[in-house]
């Protein structure tokens, strides 16, 4: 917890396999908060969940929870 992933992008859609979750904030490329899991209306996925994620523009992620975020992302490239 407390770690921040630098600005990066996900050009392609991906399948996510969740290995570990924690509360997090996603920021856009300019540092503006665009998502905070602590105030989300949907529950966070549990460990072992498989999710679909569309491409994401440049962003960074800050772990603001007590757990470790671990995700395997399989990007579906053209």
Beta strands, then each sheet from edge to edge (+ up, - down):
strand 1: 4-10
strand 2: 14-20
strand 3: 24-28
strand 4: 33-36
strand 5: 50-53
strand 6: 56-63
strand 7: 70-75
sheet 1: 1+ 6- 3+ 4-
sheet 2: 5+ 2- 7+
end
